Amino acid sequence: MIDFIAHNLPLVMFSSVMLMLLLGYPVAFTLAAGGLLYFVIGVELSAISPEIRLFWPLLQSHPERIYGIMYNDTLLAIPFFTFMGIILERSRMAEDLLDTIGQLFGPIRGGLAYAVILVGALLGATTGVVAASVMAMGLISLPIMMRYGYQRPLVAGTIAASGTLAQIVPPSLVLIVMADQLGRSVGDMYVGALYPALMIVAAYCLYIFAVSMVKPQWAPALPMEARTLGNGVTSLGVMLLLAIALYYLGMHVLFTGIGSPEWQLVTAMAFAVGTAYVVALINSRIEKKIISRLAEQVIIVLVPPLALIFLVLGTIFLGIATPTEGGAMGATGALLLALAKRRLSFGIVKNALDATTKLSAFVMMILIGARVFGLTFYGINGNVWIEELLLALPGGEYGFLVVVTIIVFILGCFLDFFEIAFIMVPLLAPVAEAHGIDLVWFGIILSINLQTSFLTPPFGFSLFFLRSIAPASPWLDKVTNRRMPAMKTTDIYKGVFPYIVIQFAMILVVIFFPGLVMHYKTDTPTVDPGEIRIDIPGFGGQSDTMPNFGLPPIGGQTGSDGSGSAVPPAAPPAFGLPPINFGAEQPAAPGQQAPTAPAAPPAFGLPPLNLGGDPPAAPGTAAPGTPAGQPQPAQPDLSQPPAFNP
């Protein structure tokens, strides 16, 4: 019985810890307590079972393991991006974006829904925090969409799903944690997530388009009286073409003297966008307008957050900055942006610092608990148990990915993504590597899966965030003076279901089309060894033979006598020394007959070598193979120093 318990101790440990987490106990303390409790059990069972490798001195490794967490530079990006997102949220950037993009897409059916999706992607690329995105868009856009007749489930589902884009759109905190746990570069994870994130945004917009075509009353256009910025799309298009023309002018004419292609690209883009932004600012301060008010507002509102996104992601993708440096620049840029809009105060900075400190401490405590848990789990061969279990799944790597997708999806309904990343990912990564799965690809699949789990009832976190701000009872709209219906919980559940289906479809697309992620490898130069050749200047350049520097040719090379027939290879140079012969026949001199026996190599006064042949003869006896009567050479006495004869 004890042997059975020892063999299945990993299953008992993992199940009991997960049960305590599902019951709502604090994650960090549950992991640490479970690790220490089962460490004691494992030490006691180690004398019985050879599968358990735990002993008391192993506890002394915990300080070094915890210090390794504090020394991790990758995790330093988490407080930077968190601080940046909170500052941008407090500076009401989401409000400006939703109002402006809603005006831009207002004339078309479903325009407000398109605006929510695009703003959700922009907030995800700047804040990286799901709670901030969902709550900001819910507070701003939910009353407006309900005011103009949007269907309530469509409103709830669009807001909740768009807020979860912060999970997959770089610079996501999920991607940073995934990169750290998988041991891969954060920059590679960002580049690999780019195409899947854009495809998810496009799929959301395609769903809104389908709804507006099939059920136009669910997603009406913005009425004319609500379009306060008027029309002016043509003027905006002209400004866009002008910016593109200025970019090409800068790349091919103005900034060609810049040596680095990356800095040339950055300079040309800054010149084009900066010129358009200056034109919009000038237009806002003069009476005779150059461009329409809509184009002016779109440029003024969109350029700062887009510039901030490029400051963070563009510098990382171009290799100018590391993700940690990009996060630091993003935090600084968010402060400058809020200061420029005169929305920065001491209270906002204090609240942002408090929230950032709490989140960073939360992450660190979970990591410490996960390290304590991991030491015990690995000591009882839990990693081997999980690896054997998952490698035995049918279907190879695709069977493994499908099963892992289901497991992570179920856990995501109950646990936060930090907990899943710190507990499950270190256990799944070795199995993925054993299957030959690229870990960046694996991390993107898990990230999309965790994004889906934010939407699943009844424990999806986005649903809780939206439920906390959605009106639970009928409310009075102060703009129209109409009494609006409440947002029911069932409306939220019904609204997110189509987006869950879209997310699952995107997981399958990424699984079966890994090239959507693997493009991050295309920038690595590849060299075919068969195409490498060395040309030395001054020696013909095109010759495949090495120069001889005036020396005779080295033996082994064949030549030609000029008539096309091959000649024997030339003998190596002797340099005035007798030829070396190790058992081969001695070459005959011209006009003489070749000897029948090989000449002995020079002894240099040393006894002859014997490499596995006949044993040496004893002193005073004939050597094997020596004719009878032939005198034997005297054997040197190696115990005495050699005699010196001048």
N, C-alpha and C positions, 0 to 999 in steps of 0.2 A: 504493500500500500504506500509506504514512504517513497519507494522508487517511482511509483506511478505519479505521486504528487511532485516529486523533484523533476521528472521528465516534463510535466505539464505546468510547471510553475510559471513560465512566461504567459500562458493563457490566463491563469488565475490572476496574475498581477495586472495584466492589461485590462481584463474585464472588470476587476474591482475598481481600478482607478477611473476608467471611463464611466462606470456606474455612479461613482461619487461626483464626477463632473456633471453628469446629466441631472443629478439631484440638486445641483445649484451651489455646491461648495466652491469656495474661491480656488481658482485654477492653480495659481502659483503654489499655495500651501498644500493643495491636494497632491500635486505632483511630487513636491519635496517630501511630504509625509509618507506617501506611498513608496517612494524610493528608499527612504530610511527604514521603514517597517520591513519591507521585503529584503533589504540588505541583511538585517538581523536574521530573518528566516533562512536566507540563502547561505549565510556563514554557518549556521547550525546544520544545514543539509549538505554542505560541501564535503563533510567527512564521509557521507554515505554515497553521494552521487558524484561521479567524475565529470558530469556535464556542467556542474556549477563551479565557477572559478571566482569565488569571493572569499576575502580574508580581511581581518580587521585593519591592518595597515593601509589598505586601499582607500580608507576614508581620508587619509592625509592628502590625497590628490585633489580634493574638492577646492581648497583655496586657489590652486593654480588654474583649475578649470573655470572657476568664477572670474578670476583675473583675466582669463582669455576672452571672456564676454566683454568686459569693460575695455579691453584693448582692441576690440574689433572696429576698424575704421568704416566698414560698410554700413554698420548700424548707425553711424553718426549722421547719415542722411535722413533718418527718420525725424529727429527733432527739427531739422532745417525745413523739410517739406511741410511738416505739421504747423510750424510757426508761420510759414508763408501762406498756407491755406487759411488759417484763422484770421490773419491780418486782412487778407483779401475779402473774406466773408464779412468781417466787421466794417470794412470800408464800403459796403453795399455795392460791390462790383456786380454781383449776381442780379441785383435789381436793375441796374443800368443795362446790362446785357439782355435780360428778358424783355424789358420795355422796348429797346431799340430793335432787336431781332424780331420781336413780335410785330412791330410796325412794318418791318421789311417784308415779312411773309404774310402779313395780315390780309392782303387782297385775295389770296388763294384759300381754298377750303383746306382745313386742317393746319392753317398757318401757325396758330399758337402752339399746336403739338410739335410741329417742326422746330419751332423756336425753343421749346423745352428740351428737345433731344439735343440740338446743337449746343445750347447753353450747358446742358449736362456734360457733354463732351469737353467743352472749354473749361468748365469748373473742375472736371476730373483731371485735366491736363495742368491745372494750376493749384488746386487745393489737394487733390489726392485723398480726400477724406469723404467717405460715403455719408456719414451723418450730416456733415456740413452741407453737402450738395442737396440731399433730399429735403432737409428742413428749410434751406434757403429757397429752393424752387417751390416747395409746397406753400410756404408763407406768401410768396409773391404771385405765383402763377395760378394756384388753385382757385382763389376767388375770381380772378379774371376769366378763366376758362369756364367756370360754372356760370358766371354772369352772362356770357354770350352764348349759352345754350349747348355746351359740350356735354356729352353723355358722362355721367359720373364714373362708371367703371373705367372708361377710356381715360379720363382725367387722372384717376388714381394710379392706374397701371403705367401710364406714360411717365408720370412724375417719379414713381418708385423705381422703374426700370432705368430711367435716365440718370438717376442719382447713383445707381450701382456702376455706371461707367467709370467712376473713379477707381474701381477695382482693377480694371484692365488697361485703361488709357494711361500711358506713361506721363508723369513720374509717379506711379502708383506705389503706395506703401506695401501692398501685397507683393509686387514684383521685387522690391528691395529685400523683403524678408525671404522670398523664394530664392533669390540669388544667393543670399547668405547661407541658407540651409542646404542648398544644392551645391555650393562651392563653385558657382559660376559668376561671371562678370555681370554687374548690374547693367552696364552699357549693352552687353549682348542681349540681356533679358528685355531691355527697352526696345532695341531694334527688332527683336523677334516678335514682340507684342504689337508692333505698329500696324501691320496689315490686318491681323485678326480684329484689333480694336476698330479700325476704319470699316471693316466689313460688318461688324455688329451695329455700328452707327447707321450704316447704309441699310441694313436689314430692318432696323427700327423705323427709319423713314419710309421704307417700302411698305411696311405694315400700315402706317398712317395713310399712305397714298391709297392702298387697297380699301381701307375703311372709308375714306372720303369718296371713293368711287362707288362702293356698294351701298353704304349708308351715309349719304351726304348730310343728313340731319344730325348725325352724331358729331360731326366736326365741321361746323359752318365757318364761313369766312368772317373776318372782322368787319363789322358794319362801318360805313363811311364816316359816321360821326365819331367813331373811336380812333380813326387814323389821324392823330393830331400832327404828325409830321408830313402829311400829304403824300403826293407822288414824287417821283424823282429817280426811278430806277435807271433811266437812260443816263442821267448825270453820273450816277454811281458807276455804271459800266464804262463811261468815258474816263473816269479817274482810275479805274482798274487797268484799262489799256495804257494809260499814261504811266502808271507805275511799272508795268511790264516793259514798256519801251525804255524807261529810265534804267531799269535793271540791266537790260542788254547793252545799253550805252555804257554803263559803268563797267560791265564785264569785259567788253571788247574794245573800248576806247579809253575811258578815263582812268581805270585802275589796273591796266595791264602791267604796270611796273612793279606791282606787289608780287614778291617772289612766291609766297605760299598760296596755293590754290584755295585753301580753306579761308584764309583771311581775305582773299580777293572776293570770294563769294559773300562773306559776311559784310564786307564794305559795300559791295554793289547793292545788296538787299537793304542795308541800312540807308543808303542814299536814296533808293526808290521809295521806300516806305516813309522815310523821314520827310521827303519832299511832299508827298501826298498829305501827310499829317500837318505840315506847316501851311499848306494851301487851305486845308479845312479850318485850321485855327484862324487864319487871316479872314476867311469867309465868314466866320462867326462874329467878327468884330467890325465888319464894314456894312454899310447900309445897302449898297448895290451888290447883290449876291453874284458870285462867280459860278457856284454849283448849287444844287437844290439843298433844302434844309435836311431832307432825308439822307442824302449822300454825306452831308457834313456831319450829321449826328452818328451815322454808322461808322465813319472813319475815326472820329474822335473817341467813340466808345470802344471800338474793336481793336484799334492799333495797340493801345497799352497792354491789354492782356495777351494779345498775340505776340508782342515783342517780349513779354515776360516768358511766355512759353518757349520762344526761340532762344532766349537767354539761358533757359534751363536745359531744354532738350536739344536744341540745335548745337550748342557747344559740346554736349555729350556725344551726339551722333557724329560730329565732325572730328572728334578726338581732341578738341581744344581743352576740355575740362573733364575731370572725373565726376561721377555722380555726386560725391560728397561736395566737391567744389561747386557743381551746378546747383545743389541745394542751398549752399551758402549764398551764391549770387541771386538765386530766386528769393530767398528771405530778404536780402538787401533791396532787391528790386521791388518787392511788395511794400516795404516800408517807404521807399521813394515814391511809389505810385499813390499810396494813401496820403502821403504828405503833399504831393502835387494837387490832389483833389481836396485838400484841406479837411480831411476826415481822419487824421491821425491825432490821437490824444494819449495822455499818460494812462488813462483808464483802459483804453484799447490794448496798448502794449502790455500792461500788467495782466489783463485777462488772457491775452495770447500766451504770455510766458507761463502763467499758471497752468493753462490747459496743456501746453507743450510739455511741461515738467511732469504733469500727472501721466500723460500718455507714455512718455519715455520711461518713467519709473515702472509703469504697468508692464511694458514690454520687457524691461530688464528683469523684473521679478519673475515673470513667466519663463524667461530664458534660464534663470538660475534654478527654478524648480524643474525645468526640463532637463538640465544637466544632471541634477541629483537623480532624477528618474532614469535617465539614460545610462548612467554608470551601473546601476543595479540591473537594469534590463539587459544590457550587454553582458554583464557578468554571469547571468543565468542563461546565456545563449538565446535570448529572446530574438535577436536579429537573425540568427540561424533558423529559428523556428518559423519566423515570418517569411524568410527567404524561401525555405523549402515549401511552405504552404502556397506561396504565390507563384513559384516556378512550376509547381505541379498543375497549374490551371491549364485547361485546353485552349488552343487557339494562339499560342505563342505570345508575341508582343501585343497583338490586338486584343486577345482575350484578357491579358493582364491590364491593358488600358481601360477596357470596358468595365471590368470588375472594380478597379480602383476608382473609376469615375462614379460608379454607384455607391461605393463605400464613402467616399469624400462628400458626395452629395447628401447622403443620409446624415453624416456627422455635421455637415454644414447647417442642417436644420436646427441643430441644438447648440453647437459650439461656435465661438468666434473664430475668425480666420487666423488670428495669432495663435490660438491654441492648436488648431489643426496643423498649421505650418511648423510649430515647434515640437509637436508630438509625432504626427504621422509622417511628415516629409522625410525626416532623417531615417525612418524605418523603410520607406518605400524607395528611396533613391538607390540603395545598393542593388535592389531587385531590378529596377529599371536599367541600371548599368549592365547587370548580368544578361538582360535581354538585348543589349546593344542599342538601347533607346537614348537619343540625345537628351541630355538633362535640361537644356534650355527649352526644347520642344515639350518635354514632360512638364516643366514648370508653367508654361503658358496654358497647357491643357488644365492643370490644376487651378490656375488663376481664374480661367473662364468658369470652371466648375464652382469655385467659391463665389464668384459673382452671381451665378444662378441660385446658389443656396441662400443668398440674401433676399430672394424673392419668394421662396417657397413657404406657403402657409403650413402650420400656424406660427412657426418660430422665426420666420425671415426677419432679419434686423431692419431692413428697409420698410417693411410693413409696420413695425413698431414705431419707427421714426415718423412715418407719415400719419399713423394713427394718433400720435401725440399732438399733432398740429392741425389735423383735419377737424372741421366742426362736427361734433357728435350730436348736435341738436339743430333744429332750424335756426337760421340767422338772418339778420337784416342787412341787405346790401345798401350801403350809404350812397352809392353812385346812382343806382336806379330806383332806390326806395322800394325794392321788392323783397319779399320774404323768400329766402332760398332754402331748399331742402338740406337735410343733414347728410353727411357722408357716412354711410354704414360700413361696418367691417366687411360684410359680404360683398359690397361694391369694390372694396380694395382687393379682396381675394379673386373676384371674377375678372378684374381689370389686369392683374398681373399674369393670369394664366397664358394668354397668347405670347407674352414676352418670355415666359419660361420655355415654351415650345421653341421659340426662336433661339434661345440660348442653347438648348439641347442640340438643335440642328447645327449651330456653330461649333459646338464641341466635336460633333461627328465630322464636320468639314475639316477642322484642324487635324483630327486624328488621321483621316484618310488622305489628306493633302498636306503632308509635312512641309512641303516647299514654301507654304505661307509663312513659316517660322524660320526655316533653314536658310533663308536668304541672308541672314546675318553672317554666314560664313563666306559669302561670295566676295567680300572685300579682302579676304586673306589671299596674298599672292601664292600661286602654285607653280612649281617648277618640275618639269619632266627631267629626271636625271639623264635620260638618253639623249637629250638635246644639249647637254652641257659640253662645251669644248673650250680649250684654252689656246688662244692665239698670242704668241709672243712677238711684239713688234721687232722688226729688224731681221727676222729669220724667215721671211717669205709670207708670213701671216696665214696662208691657206694650207700650208703643209701639215700633215698629220704626224710627221716625225719630229723628234726633239733635236735641237742643234747639238753638234758634237764638240764645239768649241776647239777645233783643231786636233782632237784626239782621235785615235783609230776607232773604228766602229766596235760596238760591244757585241759579243757573240750572241747568236740567236736571231739576228735580223737577216732576212733574205734580201738579195738584190737581183740585179739583172745585168747581163753582159752587153746590153745595148741592142741585141737582136730580138729581145722579147723573151728569151729563155732564161729560166731561173738559174742562178748559180748557188753553190753551197754557201752556207753562212761562214763568214770569216772568223778565224780563231781570235779569241780575246788577246789583247796585248800582254806580252810577258814582262815588260819593264825590266829586262835583263836578269830575271829570276828563273830558276829551273821550273819546268812545268810541274804542277801539282797533280799527283795521281793517287787516288784512294781505292786501290784494288782493281782499277781498270787496266787494260792491256797498255803497255808502254808503246807509244807510237814509234815506228821504225824510221831511221834516218834514210834519206834518199839513197837508193841503190843497195840497201841492206835488207835482210830478211827480218821480219817481225819476230820478236821473242815469243816463245811458247808459254812463258809464265809471266804474270804481272810483276813489275818491279816493286819492291817494298818501299813504302814511304819513308822519308828520313826520320830517324829516331830522335835526333837532337840530344843524344846521350841519355834518353829516358827509356824505361822498360816498355816493351810493346804493349799496345792496348789490346784488350780482349773483350769484345762486346757480344757475349752470348755464345761464343764458339767453344773450341776445346779448352778444357781447363789448363792452366799453366802447369808445366812439369815441375816436380819437386826438385830441390837442389841435388845434383849429382845423377839425375835420371835423364833419359832422352825424352825430348818433347815429342808429342804425338805426331806421326807423319814424317819423322826425321829418319833418314836411312841409317842402318846400323853401321857402326864404325866411324861415323862422322863426329868430330869433336863438338861438344856443346859449349855455347858461350857462357862465360862466367856470369852468375847472377849478382847484381850489385847488392851491397849490404846497406839497406835503407836506414838502419839504426845508427850509422856513422855519417858524419858530414862528408861531402864529396871532397876527394883529394884535389889539390890545386897544383898544377904543373906549369910553371912559367915558361 
